[in-house]
Amino acid sequence: MRILHTSDWHLGRSLIGRRRYEEFDAFLNWLSETIKAEKVDVLIVAGDIFDTSLPSNRAQEQYYNFLTNLAINGACKNIVLVGGNHDSPSFLKAPSALLKALNIHMVGAISDDIADDVIVLHGDDAPLAIICAVPYLRDRDIRQVETGESFEQKDAKLLEGIRRHYQEICEIAKQKRDELGGNIPIVTTGHLFASGGQTIDGDGVRELYIGTLAGIGADIFPDFVDYVALGHLHVPQKVGGFDKIRYSGSPLPMGFGEAGQQKQVVIVDFNGDEKGVQTQIHEINIPQFQALKSIKGDIAKITTEINELITQKKNIWLEIEYIGDEILNDLNQTLNDLVAGSNLEILRIKNPRVFNNILTQYDFSKNLEELNELEVFDKFLELNNQGAADNETLKIAYQQILQSIKETDFNEQ
């Protein structure tokens, strides 16, 4: 039995104002062809299918066209998708009954009865696998809020709730396997930040976590689980050195920080013998559908690199950071003139010398696109001269507010 593990599609995502629908189309077409060529039995998508809880019509069309074409053409016997922190559980759940008729199983949020999230997948004449379909576990789903809790108490309860959920759902899967008999592989999904996980600057992942929330260890997954398909971190990687606990990573670079990263999907083969289920894993590299490149340096270095790229005649999106000593107020015009008529397109120009000048005048109005929510908050703390201890407390409280907002499913209203 063979599964393909992918995650973090972020359909509908833009990059500095540029829509990326063509890239997503190219990826989904590639994925469909790969599933056929590799004779995949089960596709698992481990969360963050969409980039926002209210995806555009175009993003929805891409999603439903891919799923229905894959199911109707018979290229894949079963599809399992779980919600991520970017997804709206109620939005994903709405068509779940219709999708299930096509052997497409969607778990947007944990069910009232946890056993409903344990899915037995069938082949032509026997069970293929047992999937513990665990989506992103929201705070309100797994712990009871109590007044007067400290940050440390809240984090400890949340971690314990996550651990308990995996123990319970995996035990149900084990019982089902015992009832069915045979060496049926047990696979669990997850959308979380595992301890020691590698992130990239600007990927929007790290900023969500505070305190001990990034301290979820590989030990929360029972030893008898044959594979753990994780989503949330965009860098393909193993967890705790365990080959069978993996992040597939995002299929597209979500920002310029990921520009040089090789994206991939994970293929997992299961074979049963007298020793139990044997797992074999290999990766398949995803082609680059749109080239991204960051250039950093003084004006001479930037000019040289741009001229070299122009000679390559490739379609490349650029992010440029000027770090020279001279203040260049006409930098944008100079660089845009340089790439005019070429296949290069500059999406962002960072000019810290001018930017820092503006910050000292307390004027954020024209430069907010250079900062995320936490960096704006840090600047205000800096300007208000709070003490270090107070700053840390305020940052934690602010991050918890942001996390609560991000976890709100506005489609339920």
NORNORTA-V512552 format. One record per backbone hydrogen bond with DSSP energy under -0.5 kcal/mol. NH is the residue of the N-H (numbers start at 1). CO is the residue of the C=O. E is the energy in kcal/mol with one decimal. If there is no record, write none. Layout:
BEGIN
NH|CO|E  NH|CO|E
END
This chain:
BEGIN
3|268|-2.6  4|42|-2.5  5|266|-3.1  6|4|-0.5  6|44|-2.6  7|249|-0.7  8|47|-2.3  10|48|-2.5  11|49|-2.8  13|10|-2.0  15|18|-2.2  18|15|-1.8  19|17|-0.5  20|13|-0.6  24|20|-2.1  25|21|-2.6  26|22|-2.3  27|23|-2.5  28|24|-2.7  29|25|-2.4  30|26|-2.3  31|27|-3.1  32|28|-2.3  33|29|-2.1  34|30|-2.4  35|31|-2.6  36|32|-1.8  37|33|-2.7  38|34|-2.7  39|36|-1.0  40|35|-2.1  41|2|-2.1  42|2|-1.7  43|78|-2.2  44|4|-2.9  44|42|-0.5  45|80|-2.5  46|6|-2.4  46|44|-0.6  47|45|-1.1  47|82|-0.7  51|11|-2.1  60|56|-2.2  61|57|-2.5  62|58|-2.1  63|59|-2.0  64|60|-2.7  65|61|-2.4  66|62|-2.0  67|63|-2.2  68|64|-2.5  69|65|-2.2  70|66|-2.2  71|67|-2.4  72|68|-3.1  73|69|-2.0  74|71|-0.8  75|70|-1.2  76|70|-0.9  78|41|-1.8  79|103|-2.2  80|43|-3.1  81|105|-3.0  82|45|-2.0  83|107|-2.0  87|84|-0.8  89|87|-0.7  92|88|-2.4  93|89|-2.2  94|90|-1.6  95|91|-0.5  96|93|-2.4  99|95|-2.5  100|96|-2.3  101|97|-1.0  101|98|-0.5  102|99|-1.8  103|100|-2.1  104|99|-2.0  105|79|-3.5  105|103|-0.6  106|104|-0.6  107|81|-2.3  114|112|-0.7  116|113|-2.2  117|114|-1.6  118|115|-1.5  119|117|-0.7  119|131|-2.9  120|118|-0.5  121|119|-0.7  121|129|-3.0  123|126|-3.1  128|121|-3.7  129|121|-1.2  130|185|-2.6  131|119|-3.3  131|129|-0.5  132|130|-0.5  132|187|-3.1  133|117|-2.7  133|131|-1.1  134|132|-1.5  135|133|-0.6  136|83|-2.0  138|136|-0.9  141|138|-1.3  142|138|-0.9  142|139|-1.0  143|139|-1.1  145|143|-0.5  149|146|-1.1  154|150|-2.3  155|151|-2.4  156|152|-2.3  157|153|-2.2  158|154|-2.2  159|155|-2.6  160|156|-2.1  161|157|-2.3  162|158|-2.1  163|159|-2.4  164|160|-2.7  165|161|-2.2  166|162|-2.0  167|163|-2.2  168|164|-2.5  169|165|-2.6  170|166|-2.1  171|167|-1.6  172|168|-1.8  173|169|-1.8  174|170|-2.1  175|171|-2.2  176|172|-2.2  177|173|-2.2  178|174|-2.2  179|175|-2.1  180|176|-2.4  181|177|-2.4  184|182|-1.5  185|128|-0.6  185|183|-0.6  187|130|-2.7  187|185|-0.5  188|227|-2.2  189|132|-2.3  190|229|-1.4  191|135|-0.5  192|231|-1.3  194|192|-0.7  195|216|-3.4  197|194|-2.1  203|200|-1.9  208|205|-1.5  209|206|-1.6  213|210|-2.6  215|212|-2.2  216|193|-1.0  217|215|-0.7  220|217|-1.6  221|218|-1.6  222|220|-0.6  225|222|-1.6  226|186|-2.1  227|186|-1.2  228|244|-3.0  229|188|-2.7  229|227|-0.5  230|228|-0.8  230|246|-2.8  231|190|-1.9  235|198|-0.5  236|234|-0.5  237|247|-1.6  239|242|-0.8  239|245|-2.2  240|238|-0.5  242|239|-2.1  243|241|-0.5  245|242|-1.2  246|228|-2.2  246|244|-0.6  247|237|-3.0  248|230|-1.2  250|234|-1.0  258|255|-1.6  259|256|-1.5  261|258|-1.8  263|261|-0.7  264|248|-0.5  265|284|-2.1  266|5|-2.2  267|282|-3.1  268|3|-2.5  269|280|-3.2  270|1|-2.7  271|278|-2.3  273|276|-2.3  276|273|-2.0  278|271|-3.6  280|269|-2.5  282|267|-2.3  284|265|-2.4  286|263|-2.8  289|287|-0.6  291|315|-0.8  293|317|-2.0  295|319|-2.8  297|321|-2.0  302|298|-2.6  303|299|-2.3  304|300|-2.2  305|301|-2.4  306|302|-2.4  307|303|-2.3  308|304|-1.9  309|305|-2.2  310|306|-2.3  311|307|-1.4  312|308|-0.7  312|309|-0.9  313|309|-0.7  313|310|-1.1  314|309|-0.7  316|314|-1.0  316|343|-1.0  317|291|-2.7  318|345|-3.0  319|293|-2.1  320|348|-2.7  321|295|-2.9  322|320|-0.5  322|350|-3.1  323|297|-2.0  323|321|-0.5  324|297|-0.5  328|326|-0.7  329|327|-0.7  331|328|-1.1  334|330|-2.2  335|331|-2.5  336|332|-2.4  337|333|-2.1  338|334|-1.4  339|335|-1.6  340|336|-0.8  342|339|-2.3  345|316|-2.2  347|318|-2.7  347|345|-0.6  348|318|-1.3  350|320|-3.8  351|349|-0.5  352|322|-0.7  354|351|-0.6  355|351|-2.4  356|352|-3.4  357|353|-1.3  358|354|-1.8  359|355|-2.2  360|356|-1.8  361|358|-1.5  362|359|-2.2  363|358|-1.5  364|362|-0.7  367|364|-1.7  368|364|-0.7  370|367|-1.7  371|368|-1.8  376|372|-2.1  377|373|-2.0  378|374|-2.6  379|375|-2.0  380|376|-1.9  381|377|-2.2  382|378|-2.4  383|379|-2.4  384|380|-1.7  385|382|-0.9  386|381|-1.3  391|387|-2.7  392|388|-2.0  393|389|-1.9  394|390|-2.6  395|391|-2.5  396|392|-2.1  397|393|-2.2  398|394|-2.5  399|395|-2.7  400|396|-2.1  401|397|-1.8  402|398|-2.4  403|399|-2.6  404|400|-2.3  405|401|-2.2  406|402|-2.6  407|403|-1.7  408|404|-0.5  408|405|-1.1  410|408|-1.1  412|409|-1.9  413|410|-1.0
END
